[in-house]
Structure formats: structure tokens, C-alpha cells
Amino acid sequence: MVFGGGALGLMGTAALAARQSGASVTGILPSFLRDVEPPLAEGETTEIVADLFVRKQQMIARADGFVVLPGGLGTYDEFFEVLTAAQLGVHAKPILVINEKGYFDTVDAMIRETVAKGFARPEVLKLYALVPDSETALDRLQALLA
């Protein structure tokens, strides 16, 4: 698992669960966030990078696919960075969005409206998939990467 490096929130919980399940975990943490979002205490490789831009570049380059969990503005930023990179042909990796309790319904509606108004091509809707929960996301990711 490659993730943003912090031990807080769903990001930290997912990394901890991955580590406890035997997966290797690599956190990529911008230096200024070291004290704000401390890394997991043990069992992961944490790479400290210069800033958020380098973090996103590293995560996109190293990931085989992307699973987006409900989160805040950073989650939206990273989702749209990954989606834009896919739209531009930078990568062709799966993007799965866990839409637990409809959390991402409005984001999906916004993207669909962007397509309807002609500001993005309809193909962008095929670059990501909403899934109802983490179990479905992991099953689908495993199938897509097989």
C-alpha cells in the first residue's frame, strides 16, 4: 500500500489495517506535515518529501491503482489529480471511489454535469468507478489488476 503517510483519519486506519494484514506499507509524507500528521509508529516505510506536489507525483508513479476513501479537501485534491492524470493519458490505472452512504454522490454529479455542459468528454466517466464499500473496492481492484 502506498498512502499519504499520516497516521490520522481513514488514511491511517487503512494503512494500519493493511500492515496488520501483512501488506507492505509505504507512506509518503511532506516534511511540513510531520508534526501535523505524524506517521504510523512502526511497520511502515515513511519517505519524507519536499511538498504536497512531490507526494502526489510519487503516489501516482508508485501505485498500481487508486482507492479513494471519504475525506476532506486533501482527498478531493488527490482524487482530481489522479483523475486528471488519467484523462490526460499519464496513467491508465484503476480509480475506485468508495461511496459509503452516498458520500461522493455530489462529486459524481458535479463531474457528470461538467460532461453534460461540454467541459469534459464523456470518456472521463469511464476513468473511475463508485463502489459501495471497502470490501467491494478491494475485490474489484484485485480483479482489475489480475
N, C-alpha and C positions, 0 to 999 in steps of 0.2 A: 504494500500500500504506500502510495506517495500522497502526502497531505500537507496542509499549510503549516504544520509544526507545533501548533499550540495545544495545550492540554485542556483548554476550556471548551465548553459547549458540546454540541453534537460532533464537531470535528475531533475533539479529544476523546470523546466516548467511543466513536467509531474506530479511532486508531488503537485505543486500549483493547477493544473487543477483537480487532484484527490481530494484535500482538498476542493476546491470550489464546487465540485460535491457532497460533503457530505461524502466522504470516510475518514476513519481514516488513518492517515499518520504517519509512524514511520521511522525516519531517523537514520541510524547507521553510525556514523562519527568517524574516527580515531582521536585521540586527536591532532596529529600534523597537521591535515588539518583544524582545527577550524578557523584559520585566513586566510587560502588559499581559502577554500570553505566554507564560512560561512553558517550556517543552515538557513532555512526559518525563517522569523522573528516571525511568530506566527502560531498557529493552528496545530502544529505537536508535536509529542513526539520525542525528539532527545536524543539518547543514545550515549554517548562518550565512545569509546572502545580504547584499548591499541594500536592497529595497524591494517593494512590492512588485515592481516590473520584472526584476530578475527572478523573483519567486514564481510568478506566473509563467515566465518563459521556461524555467526549469521543470515546473509541474507538467506543462503541456508536452515538453520534449520527452519526459520520462514515463508518462502514463501510457498504458495500453488502452484505457477508456476512462470515462468520467462518470461518477455518480454524484449527483447534486442533492444535498440534504437541505431541508428547510433551514434558513438562516437569515442573517441581516444583510446590510448593504454590501459587505465584502463578498457574500455568497452571490449576490446578483452580479457584481462586478466580474467575478471569476467565471460565472456561467456565461455571461455575454462575451467575455474574452474568448472562451473556448468555442462558443457558437459562431462568433465572427471568424475565428481562425478556420473553422470547418467550412464556413460559407466561402471563404477566400481560397480554399484548397490547401491550406497549410497542413492540415491533417485530415484523416478520414477515420477517426476513432469514434467509437460509440459514445453517445452522451445520453445518460439516463437520469431523469429528474424524478425524485421521489416526491410524489404529490400527496403526501399524507394529509388526510382530511381536507383536500382541496387547496392546500397552501399555495400552490403555484398556478391555480386557475386563472388568476388575474394576469400573471406574467404570460401565460399561454395565450390568453385572449388579446393581450397587447401585441404579441408577435403576430397573431392571426390578423389583427386589424392593420398592422404595418404591411402585411402582404396584401390585404384587401385594398388598401389605399395606393398600392403600387410602389411602395418604398423598399420592398424586398421581394425577391422572386418566390413563387410557391414552393420551390425545392427546399427552401430553408426549413419548412415544416417537417421534412423527412430527416433532418440532421439531428433531431433529438426526439426522445420518447418520454411521455409521462408514464410513470408506473406507480401503483398504489402504496407500495411499502418496500422496505429494505430487502426482504426475502425475495420478492419478485425481481427487484433490481439485480441482486447478486445472481439469481438463476438466469436472467436474461443476459447479463454481462458475460457469464461463463459460456453460454451458448454462442453469443456473438464472437467471442474470442477463440472458440474451439476450432 
